Amino acid sequence: MKKTVLFLILVISLTNIDSLAQNRSKSLYGELLGASQGIGINYDARFRKGAADGFGWRAGAAFGYAYSTLSLFYDFKGDQIQSYNQMFRFAAPLEVNYLAGKGKSKFESGVGAVLCMDRYTSESGAEPVQSFGVIPYFSLGYRLVTKNGFLFRIGALPSYHFSSSKVSIYPYLGFGKAF
């Protein structure tokens, strides 16, 4: 009798652990490209406590660096920046998103903005140029969360530059931990 009761308690507790693993409502992950505009770290959570799907939000911090000998850098208006060959970008992506799906696989979509500070420098000794801007975007992608909490994200992030009427599409890839 005691063994049966202990076995039932063990089964019930393992069932509860498994259901908690499926309802991970928060995550911390690294992201390459996408809203991070380089490499970044993000925190993501659902508005509804304990929900693994539905509406949520994300906030992050990121850094990007680019080097070009061809002056291929563009400012927030889409205008080419001449005579500068290095760009450092500090970014803060902010987003409201929605996760749809059951189980470990989810479709993710979101709307947000990246707050950016860019610094362009030149090897020729020209004075560095610094600029600030906001890049609005929406995201579409796939999210996988395994039973042990491993998080994988992949997708595309189209953004629209109002001042130049240009559309840019950034792919993204992310890995992290859901809890």
Order of alpha helices (4+ residues) and beta strands (2+ residues): alpha-beta-beta-beta-beta-beta-beta-beta-beta
